[in-house]
Amino acid sequence: MNRHPGRSSSGGTRRRAITLAVVSVAVAAFMISHPAQATGAAGSEDAEPSKSYEDFIDAVWIYESDIDPSQQSYYNENWKLPVVPPYPEVSYPGRVIRDLAGDPVYSNSLTVEQFFEVIGIADLYSPDDPNPDWKLIQSNVINYLGFVGFQFQESDLVDLGYYKFDTVTFMQNTYPAHYIDVPNHYWANGVRAFLAEPPLASVPTWARDVVMFSDENFTGKNGIASYKDFTTPDKHILVIKDHFENKYHGIVTGLADRGKTLQEYLGTYVYWDQLDPSVSPPPGGRANKVEITMSGLLAGAHLRGAAGIVSLLVDHKNPSDENGTYILQYVQDYAGYDTPYGNDPIVSESDIRAIIGD
């Protein structure tokens, strides 16, 4: 993916990668959808023992990048076989091809090799290499809309100080220019950019239909001065950790703005059929009862932003992204991991009052 709710021109809903997950060799299954349980995730009814923060990052990264190192044998065995279900066509990695209505055009029955070409990692993986650099591969995945690695877009990096937006001058006015999430019909008839006014964006924005990173727009923060730096594993992990810290603070301050604290919610439960929208049965065979944990909230904020988590906790909303993935799926699937934030906010009460102007 925060453009639902509260559309923002910087730091918004991240359009999730369409996930490639091995289901079974018997059905030659690559499933492009949210699996019933994300790799390494904990359930809500019978939560697994707490796992490390690094485990959490790895689990989310596998899902977002579509690359699971544990499936190397499957990739190799099906390298030349058409086992991938329909996936959006691209003219090059990150540049989706659309029909006249603005919807992505889909390819049928890609081989694993072809799929890796589509997502920009064919030159980083070979079936002949017994020890691929998996983190480098995951860092360089580009989905059909140009989201990179952990599924970052320009606004994510702008929020964290790693990037500055392109600008476009139109009718003697200059606007920030970047990907913006709008319904596909805005891209009908070959439109690739337009001036998006509120409420499509919080400020007038030159909206693009795909993410486009430029070397000259990287700020050099933490030594990330180019796209190549950004997709280097150690640098990419720095960004991921900054990203989750940003989401954590956003949740804490967003709750404070509503007169709430994290302690009121951590360890409590929500139910799929008691939220808006009510979902019954929950998708993918999930349990109806979902425990609220810090790692689950961070994952949910990655999908729908800190504002989406505040809306879930306070307003009992369960927003979904454009692929139909509900925020509660991430909250549920990534519960039970350790985080640097534990159960207590690291933001002081005085900091919160200063932030919300109290």
C-alpha positions as CSV (number, residue, x, y, z in Angstrom):
1,M,0.0,0.0,0.0
2,N,-2.3,6.3,3.7
3,R,-4.6,6.5,0.9
4,H,-7.5,4.6,2.5
5,P,-8.5,6.1,4.9
6,G,-7.3,9.7,4.7
7,R,-5.6,9.8,1.3
8,S,-2.1,11.1,1.6
9,S,0.4,12.4,-0.9
10,S,3.3,11.1,1.2
11,G,3.5,7.9,3.0
12,G,0.5,6.0,2.0
13,T,-1.1,2.7,1.4
14,R,1.3,0.3,-0.2
15,R,-0.1,-1.7,-3.0
16,R,0.9,-5.2,-1.9
17,A,2.7,-7.5,-4.2
18,I,0.6,-10.2,-5.7
19,T,2.1,-13.1,-3.7
20,L,3.6,-16.1,-5.3
21,A,3.4,-19.0,-2.8
22,V,4.1,-22.6,-3.3
23,V,1.0,-24.7,-2.5
24,S,1.9,-28.2,-3.6
25,V,3.9,-29.9,-6.3
26,A,1.0,-32.2,-7.0
27,V,-1.0,-29.4,-8.4
28,A,2.0,-27.5,-9.7
29,A,0.6,-24.6,-7.7
30,F,1.9,-21.1,-7.5
31,M,-1.0,-19.3,-5.8
32,I,-1.2,-15.5,-6.5
33,S,-3.3,-14.4,-3.5
34,H,-2.9,-14.2,0.2
35,P,-2.1,-17.6,1.6
36,A,-4.1,-18.9,4.6
37,Q,-1.2,-18.2,6.8
38,A,1.9,-16.2,5.9
39,T,5.3,-17.9,6.1
40,G,6.5,-18.0,9.6
41,A,3.4,-16.3,10.9
42,A,1.7,-17.0,14.2
43,G,-2.0,-17.7,14.5
44,S,-4.3,-16.0,17.0
45,E,-6.0,-18.9,18.9
46,D,-2.9,-21.0,19.4
47,A,-0.1,-18.4,19.2
48,E,3.4,-19.8,18.7
49,P,6.2,-19.0,21.2
50,S,7.6,-15.5,20.7
51,K,10.0,-15.2,17.8
52,S,12.7,-12.6,17.1
53,Y,12.3,-9.3,15.4
54,E,14.6,-10.6,12.6
55,D,12.2,-13.6,12.2
56,F,9.4,-11.1,11.9
57,I,11.2,-9.0,9.2
58,D,12.1,-12.2,7.3
59,A,8.6,-13.5,7.4
60,V,7.0,-10.3,6.1
61,W,9.8,-9.9,3.5
62,I,9.2,-13.4,2.1
63,Y,5.6,-12.6,1.6
64,E,6.1,-9.2,0.2
65,S,8.9,-10.1,-2.2
66,D,7.3,-13.3,-3.4
67,I,10.7,-15.0,-2.9
68,D,10.9,-17.8,-0.3
69,P,14.4,-19.3,0.0
70,S,12.9,-22.6,1.4
71,Q,11.4,-23.2,-2.0
72,Q,14.6,-23.3,-4.0
73,S,14.2,-26.9,-5.0
74,Y,10.7,-26.1,-6.3
75,Y,11.9,-23.1,-8.3
76,N,14.6,-25.3,-9.9
77,E,12.3,-28.2,-10.7
78,N,9.8,-26.0,-12.3
79,W,12.2,-23.4,-13.9
80,K,11.0,-24.2,-17.4
81,L,7.4,-25.3,-16.6
82,P,4.3,-23.0,-16.9
83,V,3.2,-23.2,-13.3
84,V,2.5,-19.5,-12.6
85,P,-1.1,-18.4,-12.8
86,P,-2.0,-15.2,-14.6
87,Y,0.2,-12.3,-13.6
88,P,0.1,-8.7,-15.0
89,E,2.1,-8.2,-18.1
90,V,4.9,-5.6,-18.1
91,S,6.9,-3.9,-20.8
92,Y,9.8,-4.1,-18.3
93,P,9.9,-4.8,-14.6
94,G,7.7,-2.3,-12.8
95,R,5.9,-1.0,-15.9
96,V,2.5,-2.6,-16.1
97,I,0.7,-2.9,-19.4
98,R,-2.9,-1.8,-19.2
99,D,-5.9,-2.2,-21.4
100,L,-8.1,0.6,-22.7
101,A,-10.1,0.6,-19.5
102,G,-7.0,1.1,-17.4
103,D,-6.9,-2.5,-16.0
104,P,-3.7,-4.5,-16.0
105,V,-3.4,-7.1,-18.9
106,Y,-2.6,-10.5,-17.6
107,S,-0.2,-13.2,-18.9
108,N,-1.1,-16.9,-18.7
109,S,1.0,-19.8,-17.5
110,L,4.4,-18.2,-17.0
111,T,7.3,-20.4,-16.2
112,V,9.3,-19.7,-13.0
113,E,12.1,-18.3,-15.2
114,Q,9.6,-16.0,-17.0
115,F,8.1,-14.9,-13.7
116,F,11.6,-14.0,-12.3
117,E,12.2,-12.0,-15.5
118,V,8.9,-10.1,-15.0
119,I,9.8,-9.2,-11.4
120,G,13.4,-8.2,-12.3
121,I,15.5,-10.8,-10.7
122,A,16.3,-13.2,-13.5
123,D,19.9,-12.0,-13.6
124,L,20.3,-12.7,-9.8
125,Y,19.1,-16.3,-9.8
126,S,20.2,-19.4,-11.6
127,P,19.1,-23.0,-11.0
128,D,22.8,-23.9,-11.3
129,D,23.8,-21.8,-8.3
130,P,23.5,-23.8,-5.1
131,N,23.8,-20.7,-2.9
132,P,21.9,-17.7,-4.3
133,D,22.2,-14.4,-2.4
134,W,18.6,-14.5,-1.3
135,K,18.6,-11.2,0.5
136,L,20.0,-9.5,-2.6
137,I,17.3,-11.2,-4.7
138,Q,14.5,-10.1,-2.3
139,S,15.8,-6.6,-2.2
140,N,15.6,-6.3,-6.0
141,V,12.2,-7.7,-6.7
142,I,10.0,-5.2,-8.6
143,N,6.3,-5.8,-8.8
144,Y,4.2,-4.9,-11.8
145,L,3.6,-1.4,-10.4
146,G,7.2,-0.7,-9.6
147,F,7.1,-1.4,-5.8
148,V,10.5,-2.6,-4.7
149,G,11.8,-5.3,-2.3
150,F,9.8,-5.0,0.8
151,Q,7.2,-3.3,-1.5
152,F,8.4,0.2,-1.0
153,Q,7.1,3.1,-3.1
154,E,8.5,6.7,-3.3
155,S,6.3,8.1,-0.5
156,D,7.6,5.4,2.0
157,L,11.1,6.6,1.4
158,V,10.1,10.3,1.5
159,D,8.5,9.8,4.9
160,L,11.7,8.3,6.2
161,G,14.0,10.9,4.8
162,Y,15.7,8.7,2.2
163,Y,14.2,10.3,-0.9
164,K,12.6,13.4,-2.2
165,F,9.8,13.5,-4.8
166,D,10.2,14.4,-8.4
167,T,8.4,17.6,-9.4
168,V,6.5,18.5,-12.5
169,T,5.5,22.0,-13.6
170,F,2.1,22.1,-15.1
171,M,0.1,25.3,-16.0
172,Q,2.8,27.4,-14.3
173,N,2.5,25.4,-11.0
174,T,4.9,22.9,-9.6
175,Y,3.7,19.7,-8.1
176,P,5.2,16.6,-6.4
177,A,5.2,13.7,-8.8
178,H,4.9,10.1,-7.8
179,Y,2.8,7.0,-7.8
180,I,-0.7,7.4,-6.3
181,D,-3.3,4.8,-5.7
182,V,-6.5,5.6,-7.5
183,P,-9.1,3.4,-9.2
184,N,-7.8,1.8,-12.4
185,H,-10.3,3.8,-14.6
186,Y,-8.1,6.9,-14.1
187,W,-5.5,5.1,-16.3
188,A,-7.9,4.4,-19.1
189,N,-7.0,5.1,-22.7
190,G,-3.3,5.2,-22.1
191,V,-3.2,7.8,-19.3
192,R,-0.1,7.4,-17.2
193,A,-0.1,10.6,-15.3
194,F,-2.6,13.3,-14.3
195,L,-3.0,16.1,-11.8
196,A,-4.7,14.6,-8.8
197,E,-6.6,17.1,-6.6
198,P,-8.0,16.4,-3.1
199,P,-9.6,14.1,-2.0
200,L,-7.5,11.8,-4.4
201,A,-4.5,13.2,-2.7
202,S,-4.1,15.4,0.4
203,V,-2.3,18.0,-1.7
204,P,-2.4,18.5,-5.5
205,T,-0.1,15.8,-6.9
206,W,1.1,14.9,-10.3
207,A,0.0,11.3,-10.0
208,R,1.8,8.5,-11.8
209,D,0.4,5.0,-12.4
210,V,3.6,3.2,-11.4
211,V,6.5,3.9,-9.0
212,M,9.5,5.4,-10.6
213,F,12.7,5.8,-8.5
214,S,15.5,8.2,-9.7
215,D,19.0,8.1,-8.4
216,E,19.2,11.9,-8.1
217,N,16.3,11.9,-5.6
218,F,18.0,9.8,-3.0
219,T,19.2,12.0,-0.1
220,G,22.2,10.0,1.0
221,K,20.7,9.2,4.5
222,N,22.5,6.2,6.0
223,G,24.7,6.0,2.9
224,I,21.8,5.4,0.5
225,A,22.5,7.7,-2.3
226,S,21.2,5.7,-5.3
227,Y,18.8,3.0,-6.3
228,K,21.6,0.5,-6.2
229,D,22.4,1.5,-2.6
230,F,18.7,1.1,-1.7
231,T,18.5,-2.4,-3.1
232,T,21.7,-3.6,-1.3
233,P,20.5,-6.0,1.4
234,D,22.1,-4.3,4.4
235,K,20.8,-0.9,3.3
236,H,17.4,-2.3,2.5
237,I,17.1,-3.7,6.0
238,L,18.0,-0.3,7.5
239,V,15.1,1.1,5.6
240,I,12.8,-1.7,6.7
241,K,13.6,-1.1,10.3
242,D,13.2,2.7,10.0
243,H,9.9,2.0,8.3
244,F,8.6,-0.1,11.2
245,E,9.8,2.5,13.7
246,N,7.9,5.1,11.7
247,K,4.8,3.0,11.8
248,Y,5.1,2.4,15.5
249,H,5.4,6.1,16.3
250,G,2.5,6.8,13.9
251,I,0.3,4.3,15.8
252,V,1.2,5.7,19.2
253,T,0.6,9.3,18.3
254,G,-2.5,8.5,16.3
255,L,-4.0,6.7,19.3
256,A,-3.0,9.6,21.5
257,D,-4.8,12.0,19.2
258,R,-7.9,9.9,19.9
259,G,-7.3,9.8,23.7
260,K,-6.1,6.2,23.6
261,T,-2.9,4.3,24.4
262,L,-1.4,1.0,23.1
263,Q,-1.7,-0.5,26.5
264,E,-5.5,-0.4,26.2
265,Y,-5.4,-2.7,23.2
266,L,-2.3,-5.0,23.4
267,G,-3.4,-8.5,24.6
268,T,-7.0,-7.8,23.8
269,Y,-9.0,-9.5,21.0
270,V,-11.0,-8.5,18.0
271,Y,-13.3,-10.6,15.9
272,W,-13.6,-10.8,12.1
273,D,-17.4,-10.9,12.3
274,Q,-17.6,-7.9,14.6
275,L,-15.7,-5.4,12.5
276,D,-16.7,-3.1,9.6
277,P,-17.0,-4.8,7.2
278,S,-18.1,-7.9,9.0
279,V,-16.3,-10.9,7.4
280,S,-17.6,-14.4,8.1
281,P,-16.1,-16.8,7.7
282,P,-12.6,-15.2,7.9
283,P,-10.5,-15.6,4.7
284,G,-8.2,-18.5,4.3
285,G,-9.6,-20.5,7.1
286,R,-8.3,-18.1,9.8
287,A,-9.8,-18.1,13.3
288,N,-12.4,-15.6,14.0
289,K,-10.7,-14.4,17.2
290,V,-7.6,-12.3,16.7
291,E,-5.2,-11.2,19.5
292,I,-3.8,-7.8,19.2
293,T,0.0,-7.9,19.4
294,M,2.7,-5.4,18.7
295,S,4.2,-7.3,15.7
296,G,0.7,-7.8,14.2
297,L,0.0,-4.0,14.5
298,L,3.4,-3.2,12.8
299,A,2.5,-5.6,10.0
300,G,-1.0,-4.1,9.6
301,A,0.5,-0.6,9.5
302,H,2.8,-1.8,6.7
303,L,-0.3,-2.8,4.7
304,R,-2.6,0.1,5.5
305,G,-0.6,2.7,7.4
306,A,-0.6,3.7,11.0
307,A,-4.0,5.4,10.4
308,G,-5.4,2.1,9.3
309,I,-4.4,0.5,12.6
310,V,-5.8,3.4,14.6
311,S,-9.1,3.0,12.7
312,L,-9.1,-0.8,13.3
313,L,-8.5,-0.4,17.1
314,V,-10.7,2.7,17.8
315,D,-13.3,2.6,15.1
316,H,-13.5,-1.2,14.6
317,K,-12.8,-0.7,10.8
318,N,-11.1,-3.5,8.8
319,P,-10.0,-1.8,5.6
320,S,-8.6,-3.8,2.7
321,D,-6.1,-2.9,0.0
322,E,-6.7,-3.0,-3.8
323,N,-6.0,-6.8,-3.9
324,G,-8.7,-7.4,-1.3
325,T,-6.3,-8.1,1.6
326,Y,-7.8,-6.9,4.9
327,I,-5.6,-5.2,7.5
328,L,-6.7,-7.8,10.0
329,Q,-5.0,-10.5,7.9
330,Y,-1.6,-9.0,8.6
331,V,-2.5,-8.3,12.2
332,Q,-3.4,-11.9,12.6
333,D,-0.8,-13.6,10.5
334,Y,2.2,-11.7,12.0
335,A,1.2,-11.9,15.7
336,G,3.5,-13.2,18.4
337,Y,7.0,-11.9,17.3
338,D,9.3,-9.9,19.5
339,T,9.8,-6.2,18.5
340,P,12.1,-3.5,19.7
341,Y,9.0,-1.8,21.2
342,G,7.7,-4.5,23.5
343,N,4.4,-3.8,25.0
344,D,5.2,-0.3,26.2
345,P,5.4,2.9,24.1
346,I,8.9,4.3,23.8
347,V,7.3,7.7,23.1
348,S,7.0,9.7,26.4
349,E,3.8,11.4,27.4
350,S,5.4,14.8,27.0
351,D,6.4,13.8,23.4
352,I,2.9,12.8,22.7
353,R,1.5,16.0,24.0
354,A,3.9,18.0,22.0
355,I,3.0,16.1,18.8
356,I,-0.7,16.5,19.2
357,G,-0.4,20.1,20.4
358,D,-2.0,19.4,23.9
